């Protein structure tokens, strides 16, 4: 029986994620805070996704993480580490608490009514991640709208990539029910080895809508003062745009909709180069 947060961990680390987490582009002075945040969030995510834990046990373990984060005890090591990093930078735990809200939703809310309902979930599950990184760097809150669009897009890309697995393993469906109904299908279609034409149309339509979020987030990198963070955001933006293209062409139930190492490197380099050229051009022209 699993009774500790450590025992619930999947073994997945920051290098296993779809998108860079505190890559070498990030200044070393910021990496400890970002990695402490990642480890806390990864722990809660693994609890929420654990196949054999009962819902009540998952929620109890998350309560333990929250209690330690808020300084009520020192029982959970990942929460102690994050609490220490927050204190050193005089940052509040609000973003980590928002993430815990999302993971509790993963346990208790298995369906989403429409796009707005899904974006509401992303406001807890994804947007706080970018906001935390921006706060660590001392960036303006004026960057938050573009951050929110990018982070929501990343979250929905992940949902579409894993839609079959989420349904089969956890009975969890992030594809909005109204989108499924409009395509003439239902959640049960996610159980198949390949998507039906109706389900593919639905997924491709959601990928197009996610592309609209990425168009909103395209100016994000240029609005970040810290050059290294701006370059990392540009890399993530470029990778996300490529994945949306793949989701509009492939069936995630039977085809891999991820970039290999070469693809990540290639599109990442394009992101760095384009962002660097843009920033150099603004400096040359006297722009901000």
C-alpha positions in Angstrom: 0.0 0.0 0.0 1.3 3.4 -0.9 1.3 5.8 2.0 4.0 8.3 1.1 4.4 10.8 -1.7 7.8 9.4 -2.5 6.4 6.0 -3.1 3.9 7.4 -5.6 6.6 8.9 -7.8 6.7 7.6 -11.3 10.5 8.1 -11.7 9.9 10.7 -14.4 12.3 13.7 -14.2 12.6 17.1 -15.8 14.6 15.7 -18.7 11.7 13.5 -19.7 9.2 16.3 -20.4 8.0 17.3 -23.8 9.3 20.8 -23.4 12.5 22.2 -21.8 12.5 22.6 -18.0 15.2 24.9 -16.7 17.4 24.1 -19.7 21.0 25.4 -20.1 19.6 28.6 -21.5 18.3 29.5 -18.0 20.8 31.4 -15.8 22.2 29.1 -13.1 21.0 31.4 -10.4 17.4 30.7 -11.3 17.7 27.0 -11.9 17.4 25.8 -8.3 14.1 27.6 -7.7 12.6 26.3 -11.0 13.8 22.7 -10.4 12.4 22.8 -6.8 9.1 23.9 -8.2 9.3 21.2 -10.9 10.0 18.5 -8.3 7.0 19.6 -6.1 4.7 19.7 -9.1 6.0 16.4 -10.5 5.3 14.7 -7.2 1.7 16.0 -7.1 1.2 15.1 -10.8 2.4 11.5 -10.2 0.0 11.2 -7.3 -2.9 12.4 -9.4 -2.0 10.0 -12.2 -1.2 6.9 -10.1 -3.2 4.0 -11.4 -3.7 2.1 -8.1 -4.2 4.8 -5.6 -7.8 5.4 -4.5 -9.1 9.0 -5.0 -9.3 9.6 -1.3 -5.7 8.5 -0.8 -4.5 10.8 -3.6 -6.2 13.8 -2.1 -4.8 13.0 1.4 -1.2 12.9 -0.1 -1.8 16.2 -1.8 -3.0 17.7 1.5 0.3 16.6 3.0 2.2 18.4 0.3 0.2 21.5 0.9 0.6 21.4 4.7 4.4 21.3 4.4 4.5 24.0 1.7 2.6 26.3 4.0 5.0 25.6 6.9 2.7 23.5 9.1 5.3 20.7 9.2 8.4 19.4 7.5 7.2 16.0 6.5 7.4 16.3 2.7 10.9 16.9 1.3 9.9 18.4 -2.1 7.6 20.9 -0.3 10.4 21.8 2.2 12.8 22.4 -0.7 10.3 24.6 -2.6 9.3 26.5 0.6 13.0 27.3 1.1 13.5 28.6 -2.4 10.3 30.7 -2.2 11.5 32.2 1.1 14.9 33.1 -0.3 13.2 35.0 -3.1 10.4 36.4 -1.0 7.8 34.7 -3.3 4.4 33.5 -2.2 3.3 29.9 -2.7 0.3 30.9 -4.8 1.4 29.3 -8.1 2.2 25.9 -6.4 -1.2 26.1 -4.6 -2.9 26.7 -7.9 -1.2 23.6 -9.3 -2.4 21.5 -6.4 -5.9 22.7 -7.2 -5.5 21.4 -10.7 -4.2 18.0 -9.5 -7.2 17.7 -7.2 -9.4 18.4 -10.2 -7.6 15.6 -12.0 -8.8 13.3 -9.2 -12.4 14.5 -9.0 -13.3 16.0 -12.4 -13.0 13.6 -15.3 -14.9 15.5 -18.0 -14.9 19.0 -19.4 -18.0 20.6 -20.8 -16.6 23.0 -23.4 -13.5 25.0 -24.4 -14.0 27.6 -21.7 -14.3 24.8 -19.1 -11.0 23.4 -20.4 -9.3 26.8 -20.3 -10.5 27.2 -16.8 -8.7 24.0 -15.9 -5.6 25.3 -17.7 -5.7 28.4 -15.5 -4.8 26.2 -12.6 -2.8 23.4 -14.3 -0.6 25.3 -16.8 -0.6 29.1 -16.6 0.9 29.1 -13.0 3.9 27.3 -14.2 5.0 30.1 -16.6 3.9 32.7 -14.1 6.2 31.2 -11.5 9.2 31.2 -13.9 8.5 34.8 -14.7 8.3 35.8 -11.1 11.6 34.0 -10.4 13.1 36.2 -13.1 11.5 39.3 -11.8 9.5 39.9 -15.0 6.6 42.2 -15.3 3.0 40.8 -14.8 2.3 42.5 -18.1 3.8 39.4 -19.7 1.1 37.1 -18.1 -1.5 37.2 -20.9 1.0 36.0 -23.5 2.4 33.4 -21.0 -1.1 32.2 -20.3 -1.9 31.6 -24.0 1.4 29.7 -24.4 1.0 27.6 -21.3 -2.6 26.7 -22.1 -1.5 25.7 -25.6 1.2 23.4 -24.2 -1.3 21.8 -21.8 -3.8 21.1 -24.5 -1.1 19.7 -26.8 -0.3 17.3 -24.1 -4.0 16.4 -23.6 -4.3 15.7 -27.3 -1.1 13.7 -27.5 -2.2 11.5 -24.6 -6.0 11.4 -25.1 -6.3 7.7 -25.7 -4.0 6.8 -22.8 -5.7 9.1 -20.4 -9.1 7.6 -21.2 -8.0 4.0 -21.1 -5.9 4.3 -17.9 -7.7 6.9 -15.9 -11.1 7.4 -17.5 -10.1 11.0 -17.9 -11.2 13.0 -20.9 -9.9 16.5 -21.5 -11.4 16.8 -25.0 -14.5 19.0 -24.4 -17.7 17.1 -24.6 -19.4 19.6 -26.8 -16.6 19.2 -29.4 -17.0 15.5 -29.4 -20.8 15.8 -29.8 -20.4 18.4 -32.6 -18.2 15.9 -34.4 -20.8 13.2 -34.0 -18.9 11.0 -31.5 -18.3 10.5 -27.8 -15.6 9.8 -25.2 -15.9 6.1 -25.8 -14.3 6.5 -29.2 -11.0 7.2 -27.3 -10.8 3.5 -26.4 -10.0 2.4 -29.9 -6.6 1.5 -31.5 -7.1 4.3 -33.9 -9.4 7.3 -34.1 -12.6 7.2 -36.1 -13.0 9.8 -38.8 -15.3 11.8 -36.5 -12.8 11.7 -33.6 -9.9 12.7 -35.9 -12.0 15.7 -37.1 -12.6 16.6 -33.5 -8.9 16.3 -32.6 -7.7 18.2 -35.7 -10.3 21.0 -34.9 -8.9 21.3 -31.4 -5.4 21.4 -32.7 -6.4 24.3 -35.0 -7.9 26.1 -32.0 -4.7 25.5 -30.0 -2.8 27.1 -32.9 -4.8 30.2 -32.3 -3.5 30.3 -28.7 0.0 30.0 -30.1 -0.6 33.0 -32.4 -1.6 34.9 -29.3 1.6 33.9 -27.5 4.0 34.6 -30.4 5.0 38.1 -29.0 5.7 36.6 -25.6 9.4 36.0 -26.0 10.0 39.6 -27.3 8.3 41.0 -24.1 10.7 39.3 -21.7 13.6 41.4 -20.4 15.8 38.5 -19.5 17.5 37.4 -22.7 18.2 33.8 -21.6 14.6 33.3 -20.5 13.4 34.9 -23.7 15.4 32.4 -25.8 14.0 29.5 -23.9 10.4 30.7 -24.4 11.2 31.1 -28.1 12.3 27.5 -28.2 9.2 26.3 -26.5 7.0 28.4 -28.8 8.7 26.9 -31.9 8.4 23.3 -30.6 4.7 23.8 -29.7 4.0 25.2 -33.2 5.5 22.1 -34.8 3.6 19.8 -32.5 0.3 21.5 -33.5 1.1 20.8 -37.1 1.7 17.2 -36.3 -1.6 16.9 -34.4 -3.4 18.3 -37.4 -1.9 15.5 -39.6 -1.7 12.5 -37.4 -3.9 10.2 -35.3 -2.6 10.3 -31.7 -4.4 7.0 -30.9 -2.1 5.1 -33.3 0.8 7.4 -34.2 3.5 9.1 -32.2 2.8 12.8 -32.1 6.1 13.8 -30.4 9.4 15.2 -31.7 12.5 13.0 -31.5 15.8 14.3 -30.3 16.8 15.6 -33.7 13.5 17.4 -34.2 13.7 19.0 -30.7 17.2 20.2 -31.5 16.4 21.4 -34.9 13.2 23.3 -34.1 14.8 24.5 -30.8 17.7 26.0 -32.7 15.3 27.8 -35.1 13.6 29.3 -32.1 16.8 30.5 -30.6 18.1 32.0 -33.8 14.9 33.8 -34.7 14.5 35.2 -31.2 18.2 36.3 -31.1 17.9 38.0 -34.5 14.7 39.8 -33.4 16.3 41.0 -30.1 19.4 42.2 -31.9 17.3 44.0 -34.5 15.4 45.9 -31.7 18.7 46.9 -30.1 20.1 48.2 -33.4 16.9 50.2 -34.1 16.8 51.5 -30.5 13.6 49.6 -29.7 12.8 48.2 -26.2 
